[in-house]
Amino acid sequence: MTPGARVSAAIVILDIVLKGEPVNKVLLNWFRKNRFAGSKDRFAIREIVFNCLRFKRSSLWAFTQHGFSESGRSLVLGSLDRNDGVELDFFDNARFSPTRVTRAEKVVLESMERLLQKAPESVVFDYPDFLDCFLNDSLGVAKRAILNSLNNRAQLFLRVNLLKSSVSKAIACLKNEGVAVEKSSNISNCLLVKKPIRNLDKLPVFSSGKVEIQDISSQAIVNFINPRKGISILDYCAGSGGKTLAMASLTNMQSKFFIHDKFVSRTVNFKNRAKRAGVYAKVVTSSELQGGCHVFDLVVADVPCSGTGVWRRSPESKWWLTKLKLDKLRKEQREIVLCAANLVRQHGYLAYISCSILKAENQDQINWFLSKNKSFLFVKELFVSPQDGGDGFYTAILKKATD
């Protein structure tokens, strides 16, 4: 595909997404219907689409102020200076390329900087209006810097699986397979992939279980929890079990691991991941956990949340978030932490985790829980800022002092 054809494809996809369709579903459908698009084409189109969604409000602002309706074309034009590899010259009316930029569109492009200077912060930094008070309360003077960091592309981090390899051996394997990495100065077994690479999961170093893809902030959270050897650990909202794999690596698989998720289908991939990593964990159902028959030394609850801390890798998620959905998520978080607390044995620990940067989902929830449950004591907390290079994460460690 020509560069212009890729832009045209992105415009078509964005038109559908702007109507409310999930971006990954739209991309998948488009790629299925257009088999001529090779892997490089698909990668380039995805990059354009996700970068446009990252800067959706600021890119469309000037166009809507001039009376244009929201469209994929306006979105691509508005994000030109923040979309690597996309140029105005691609709008040349050539075969498969977008039509030439009109005089009215040129007027808009020329006025963008001036109009953005007068726009609300929610437009300039690309987030829904209702989040203003939440972000101000949560981030204070760091608000702008953190939001800017969340508008950068996500970097790719790997976690060395200490059950299968050492850091030095993993680096050597990756180098032999053409993957350039550098060690993290903060997390001993974390590696930053220096150049984008596709199909990493097809490489022997990955399929052999020596490394796993895991964000540096997620790794930092697991290290902060510091799971001990010889204890029972329940990953309560496990999903595909990424944190269990990390904890198993840290403990040299010398603890007993259990995973649970309300939606059992989310744990389906765990068996293959665990086998590859050399990890064993028992999957427990909700019915098995009822009645208080099972209690654990450590319960880790990575709760469903707004995902405000992972906007750099899921920019589309900021646009489906509403006040109503946030309220529903906060209610669900409270229900989960109460259930998880019942599974902690006396003198055991509860780790509450979210990938949110909002106090409303983090400190406020912990304060609410402690006010309702006097048997738990606050131990420590950690907020990992997205300014540190990874996602935004929060965790609080609580100890069950009495029954």
C-alpha positions in Angstrom: 0.0 0.0 0.0 1.1 3.5 -0.7 1.4 6.0 2.2 -1.7 7.8 0.9 -3.6 4.5 0.8 -2.7 3.8 4.4 -4.0 7.2 5.4 -7.2 6.6 3.5 -7.7 3.3 5.3 -7.1 5.0 8.7 -9.7 7.6 7.8 -12.3 5.0 7.0 -11.6 3.1 10.2 -11.7 6.3 12.3 -15.1 7.3 10.8 -16.5 4.0 12.2 -14.8 4.4 15.5 -16.2 7.9 15.9 -19.7 6.4 15.7 -19.0 4.4 18.8 -17.6 1.1 17.6 -14.7 -0.5 19.5 -11.4 0.3 17.7 -9.9 -3.2 17.9 -13.1 -4.7 16.4 -13.1 -2.2 13.6 -9.4 -2.7 12.8 -9.9 -6.5 12.8 -12.9 -6.3 10.5 -11.1 -3.9 8.1 -8.0 -6.1 7.9 -10.1 -9.2 7.3 -11.9 -7.5 4.4 -8.7 -6.1 2.9 -6.3 -9.0 2.8 -4.0 -7.1 0.4 -2.7 -5.1 3.4 0.5 -6.7 4.5 2.0 -6.7 8.0 3.8 -3.4 7.5 0.6 -1.8 6.2 -1.4 -3.1 9.1 1.2 -1.9 11.6 1.3 1.6 10.0 -2.5 1.9 9.9 -2.8 0.9 13.5 -0.2 3.5 14.5 -2.1 6.2 12.7 -5.4 5.2 14.2 -4.2 4.9 17.8 -2.2 8.2 17.6 -5.3 10.0 16.3 -7.4 8.6 19.2 -4.6 9.7 21.6 -5.1 13.3 20.5 -8.7 13.1 19.5 -10.1 16.2 21.3 -7.2 18.6 20.5 -7.1 17.5 16.9 -10.8 18.0 16.3 -11.2 21.1 18.3 -10.4 23.7 15.6 -12.4 21.8 13.0 -15.6 21.7 15.2 -15.1 25.4 16.1 -15.2 26.1 12.3 -18.4 24.2 11.9 -17.0 20.9 10.6 -18.5 17.7 12.0 -16.3 15.1 13.7 -14.8 12.8 11.0 -11.8 10.6 10.4 -10.5 13.0 7.8 -10.5 15.9 10.2 -9.0 13.8 12.9 -6.1 12.8 10.7 -5.5 16.3 9.5 -5.7 17.7 13.0 -3.1 15.3 14.3 -0.6 15.6 11.4 2.2 17.2 13.4 1.9 14.4 16.0 1.5 11.5 13.6 5.0 10.3 12.5 5.2 9.5 8.8 1.9 11.1 7.9 2.3 14.2 5.6 -0.1 16.7 4.1 1.4 15.7 0.7 -0.5 12.3 1.0 -3.7 14.2 0.5 -3.1 14.4 -3.2 -6.2 12.9 -4.9 -4.1 10.1 -6.3 -5.5 6.6 -6.7 -6.4 5.3 -3.2 -5.1 8.5 -1.5 -7.3 11.1 0.3 -8.6 14.0 -1.8 -6.7 17.3 -1.7 -7.0 19.5 1.3 -9.7 22.2 0.7 -9.3 25.9 1.3 -11.6 25.7 4.3 -9.5 22.9 5.8 -6.4 24.9 5.3 -8.0 27.8 7.2 -8.7 25.4 10.1 -5.1 24.0 10.1 -3.7 27.5 10.1 -5.9 28.5 13.1 -5.3 25.4 15.2 -2.5 26.7 17.5 -4.3 29.9 18.2 -7.6 28.2 19.0 -5.9 25.6 21.3 -4.4 28.4 23.3 -7.9 29.4 24.4 -9.3 25.9 24.7 -10.1 24.2 28.1 -7.4 22.0 29.7 -9.5 18.9 28.9 -9.1 19.7 25.2 -5.5 20.6 25.3 -4.5 17.5 27.2 -7.1 15.3 25.6 -9.4 13.8 28.3 -13.2 13.9 29.0 -14.5 17.1 30.7 -16.0 15.3 33.8 -12.5 14.2 34.8 -11.3 17.7 35.5 -12.1 17.7 39.3 -10.8 14.1 39.7 -7.5 14.9 38.0 -7.0 18.1 39.9 -7.7 16.4 43.2 -5.5 13.4 42.3 -2.5 15.0 40.6 -2.2 18.6 41.8 0.7 20.5 40.3 1.9 17.3 38.5 -1.3 17.1 36.4 0.0 18.6 33.2 3.3 16.7 33.2 1.5 13.3 34.0 -1.1 13.9 31.3 1.6 14.8 28.8 3.4 11.5 29.6 0.2 9.6 29.0 0.0 11.0 25.5 3.4 9.4 24.6 3.6 6.0 22.9 4.0 3.1 25.3 7.4 1.5 25.5 7.8 -2.2 25.4 9.2 -3.8 28.6 10.1 -7.4 29.3 10.4 -9.3 32.5 13.1 -11.9 32.8 11.6 -15.1 34.2 14.1 -16.2 36.9 12.7 -19.7 36.8 14.1 -20.2 33.3 17.0 -17.7 32.9 19.2 -15.1 34.4 19.2 -11.5 33.3 22.5 -11.8 31.5 21.6 -15.0 29.7 18.2 -13.5 28.6 20.0 -10.4 27.3 22.4 -12.7 25.3 19.5 -14.7 23.9 17.6 -11.6 22.9 20.7 -10.2 21.2 21.2 -13.4 19.2 17.6 -13.1 18.0 18.0 -9.5 16.9 16.3 -7.8 19.9 18.2 -4.9 21.4 17.4 -4.3 25.1 18.8 -2.3 28.0 18.5 -3.1 31.7 16.3 -1.0 34.0 18.1 0.8 36.7 15.2 0.4 39.1 13.9 -3.2 38.5 16.6 -5.8 38.4 15.0 -8.3 36.0 13.2 -5.7 33.8 14.4 -5.0 30.2 13.5 -2.2 27.9 13.2 -3.1 24.2 15.0 -0.3 22.5 13.5 -0.6 19.0 9.9 -1.7 18.0 9.7 -5.3 17.1 6.7 -7.3 15.8 6.0 -10.9 16.5 8.1 -11.0 19.6 6.0 -13.9 20.9 7.2 -16.0 17.9 10.9 -15.8 19.0 12.5 -18.8 20.9 13.5 -16.6 23.8 9.8 -15.9 24.4 8.3 -19.3 23.6 10.9 -21.0 25.9 9.6 -18.9 28.8 12.8 -17.0 29.4 11.0 -13.6 29.1 7.5 -12.3 29.4 6.0 -9.0 28.2 5.2 -7.0 31.3 5.2 -3.2 31.8 7.8 -1.8 34.1 5.2 -0.3 36.5 3.4 -3.6 36.8 6.8 -5.2 37.7 7.4 -2.5 40.2 4.1 -3.1 41.9 4.8 -6.9 42.2 8.3 -6.1 43.7 6.7 -3.6 46.2 4.2 -6.3 47.3 7.3 -8.5 47.9 5.7 -11.9 48.1 7.4 -14.2 50.5 8.5 -17.8 50.0 6.5 -20.6 51.6 3.1 -18.9 51.8 -0.2 -19.3 50.0 -1.0 -16.6 47.5 -4.3 -15.9 45.8 -4.4 -13.7 42.7 -8.1 -12.7 43.1 -8.8 -10.7 39.9 -6.2 -12.7 37.9 -7.2 -12.3 34.3 -4.6 -14.2 32.4 -2.4 -14.4 35.5 0.5 -12.0 34.7 1.1 -11.0 38.3 1.0 -14.6 39.4 3.8 -15.4 36.9 5.8 -12.5 38.2 5.3 -13.5 41.8 6.3 -17.1 41.1 9.5 -15.9 39.5 10.4 -13.7 42.5 9.7 -16.6 45.0 11.4 -19.2 42.8 8.1 -21.0 42.8 8.5 -21.8 46.5 5.0 -20.6 47.4 1.5 -22.1 46.7 -0.3 -20.1 44.0 -4.0 -19.9 43.3 -5.7 -17.7 40.7 -9.3 -16.7 40.4 -11.4 -14.4 38.2 -15.1 -13.8 38.2 -15.1 -14.4 34.5 -13.5 -17.8 34.1 -12.9 -17.3 30.4 -10.3 -14.7 31.2 -8.1 -17.3 32.8 -8.1 -19.6 29.7 -4.8 -18.3 28.5 -3.1 -18.8 31.9 -2.5 -22.6 31.5 -0.4 -22.0 28.3 1.4 -19.0 29.9 2.1 -21.0 33.1 3.4 -24.1 31.2 5.7 -21.9 29.2 7.0 -20.1 32.3 7.4 -23.3 34.4 4.7 -22.2 36.9 1.9 -24.1 38.6 -1.1 -22.4 40.1 -4.5 -23.9 40.9 -7.5 -22.1 39.3 -10.2 -21.7 41.9 -13.8 -20.8 41.1 -16.1 -18.4 42.9 -18.1 -21.3 44.4 -15.0 -22.8 45.7 -14.1 -19.6 47.5 -17.5 -19.2 49.2 -18.2 -20.1 52.7 -14.8 -19.1 54.2 -13.3 -22.6 53.7 -10.3 -21.2 51.9 -8.0 -18.4 53.4 -4.7 -17.3 52.2 -1.5 -15.6 53.5 -1.6 -13.0 50.7 -4.5 -12.0 48.5 -3.8 -9.8 45.5 -6.8 -7.9 44.1 -6.0 -6.0 40.9 -9.4 -4.5 40.6 -11.3 -3.4 37.4 -10.8 0.4 37.0 -11.0 3.4 34.7 -7.6 2.5 33.2 -6.5 6.1 33.4 -3.0 4.9 34.1 -2.7 3.0 30.8 -4.0 5.7 28.4 -0.6 5.6 26.5 -1.2 2.0 25.4 -5.0 2.2 25.3 -5.8 5.7 24.2 -9.3 4.8 23.0 -10.3 3.8 26.6 -10.4 7.5 27.7 -13.3 8.2 25.4 -15.6 5.5 26.6 -15.2 6.6 30.2 -18.1 8.6 31.7 -19.0 9.7 35.2 -21.7 7.0 35.4 -19.2 4.3 34.4 -16.6 5.6 36.9 -19.2 5.4 39.6 -20.1 1.9 38.6 -16.5 0.9 38.7 -16.0 2.4 42.2 -18.9 0.4 43.5 -17.5 -2.8 41.9 -14.1 -2.1 43.5 -15.6 -1.8 46.9 -17.5 -5.1 46.5 -14.3 -6.8 45.3 -12.1 -5.6 48.2 -14.7 -6.7 50.7 -14.9 -10.1 49.2 -11.1 -10.4 48.9 -10.7 -9.3 52.5 -12.7 -12.3 53.7 -10.2 -14.6 52.1 -7.2 -13.3 54.1 -6.1 -15.4 57.0 -5.3 -13.7 60.4 -2.0 -11.9 60.2 -2.2 -12.2 56.4 -2.0 -9.4 53.8 -4.3 -7.9 51.2 -2.8 -6.1 48.3 -5.2 -3.7 46.5 -4.0 -2.7 43.0 -5.4 -0.5 40.2 -4.0 0.9 37.0 -5.7 4.2 37.7 -4.2 7.6 38.5 -7.4 8.8 40.3 -7.5 9.1 44.1 -11.2 8.2 43.8 -10.2 4.7 42.8 -7.1 4.5 45.0 -6.6 6.2 48.4 -10.3 7.1 48.7 -11.2 3.4 48.3 -8.6 2.3 50.9 -9.8 4.9 53.4 -13.4 3.7 52.8 -12.5 0.1 53.3 -10.5 0.8 56.5 -13.5 2.7 57.9 -15.7 -0.3 57.3 -13.3 -3.0 58.4 -11.5 -2.4 61.7 -9.7 -5.8 61.5 -7.3 -4.5 58.8 -4.4 -2.1 59.3 -2.8 0.1 56.7 0.8 -1.0 56.1 2.1 0.9 53.1 1.2 2.3 49.6 2.9 3.1 46.3 1.9 5.3 43.4 3.9 4.6 40.3 3.6 7.7 38.1 3.5 7.3 34.3 6.3 9.9 34.3 8.6 7.1 35.3 8.3 5.5 31.8 5.6 2.9 32.3 1.9 2.9 33.1 0.3 4.6 36.1 -0.3 2.1 39.0 -1.3 2.2 42.6 -1.2 -0.4 45.3 -1.9 -0.4 49.0 -0.8 -3.2 51.4 -3.2 -4.0 54.3 -2.6 -6.5 57.2 -5.4 -8.5 58.8 -4.6 -8.0 62.5 -7.7 -9.7 64.0 -10.6 -11.9 63.0 
